[in-house]
Amino acid sequence: VQKELSPLQVFQELSNEITRLTEAIYGVAPDIEFRGNLTCTLDYIPRHVQFMGQELLKNAVRATTERHKPRDGPGIGFAS
C-alpha cells in the first residue's frame, strides 16, 4: 500500500501511453482532460490503480476514436 498516491499522476502517465498507442493504431487520438478534485490522494496499491485506470482510459479512448474519426470529435473528460 502506498500512502498519498496521486491518482491524477497515475492517470496522466497512462494517458500518455494510451494516446501514443491509439495514434499508432488509428492515426488519431482524442484529447484527454482531467477534471474534479485533482489534488486528491489515496492510500492504495499502485498497481491496482494503474490497472483500473488503464482499462478505463483504454476503453474510453478506443470507443471515442472509433465513433468520432477523424479528430474533430469530442475529447474525453475524467472527473474524480
C-alpha positions in Angstrom: 0.0 0.0 0.0 1.4 3.4 -1.0 0.5 6.3 1.2 -0.7 9.5 -0.5 -0.9 8.0 -4.0 -1.9 10.6 -6.6 -4.5 9.0 -9.0 -4.0 12.0 -11.3 -0.3 11.3 -11.7 -1.0 7.6 -12.5 -3.8 8.5 -15.0 -1.6 11.2 -16.7 1.2 8.7 -17.2 -1.3 6.1 -18.6 -3.0 8.7 -20.8 0.4 9.5 -22.5 1.0 5.8 -23.2 -2.6 5.2 -24.4 -2.6 8.3 -26.6 0.7 7.2 -28.3 -0.7 3.7 -28.9 -4.0 4.9 -30.2 -2.3 7.3 -32.6 -0.1 4.4 -33.8 -3.1 2.2 -34.5 -5.8 4.7 -35.7 -3.6 7.6 -36.8 -5.5 9.9 -34.4 -6.4 10.1 -30.7 -8.8 12.2 -28.7 -7.7 14.8 -26.2 -7.9 13.6 -22.6 -8.9 16.2 -20.0 -8.8 15.7 -16.2 -11.4 17.4 -14.0 -12.6 17.3 -10.5 -10.5 17.0 -7.3 -7.1 16.9 -9.0 -5.2 17.1 -5.7 -6.8 14.1 -4.0 -4.5 11.3 -2.7 -5.2 7.7 -1.7 -3.6 5.1 0.5 -3.9 2.3 -2.1 -2.0 -0.3 -4.0 -0.4 1.5 -7.0 -0.7 -1.5 -9.4 -4.4 -1.7 -8.8 -5.0 2.0 -9.6 -2.8 1.6 -12.7 -4.8 -1.5 -13.9 -8.2 0.2 -13.3 -7.1 3.4 -14.9 -5.6 1.6 -17.9 -8.8 -0.2 -18.6 -11.0 2.9 -18.2 -8.8 5.1 -20.4 -8.2 2.4 -23.0 -11.9 1.6 -23.4 -12.9 5.3 -23.4 -10.2 6.3 -25.9 -10.9 3.4 -28.2 -14.7 4.0 -28.2 -14.3 7.7 -28.8 -11.8 7.2 -31.6 -13.8 4.6 -33.4 -17.0 6.6 -33.1 -15.6 10.1 -34.0 -12.9 9.6 -36.6 -11.4 12.0 -37.8 -10.1 14.1 -34.9 -12.9 16.7 -35.0 -14.8 14.6 -32.4 -15.1 15.4 -28.7 -12.3 14.8 -26.2 -12.6 12.6 -23.1 -13.1 14.0 -19.6 -12.4 12.2 -16.4 -13.8 13.6 -13.1 -12.9 12.4 -9.7 
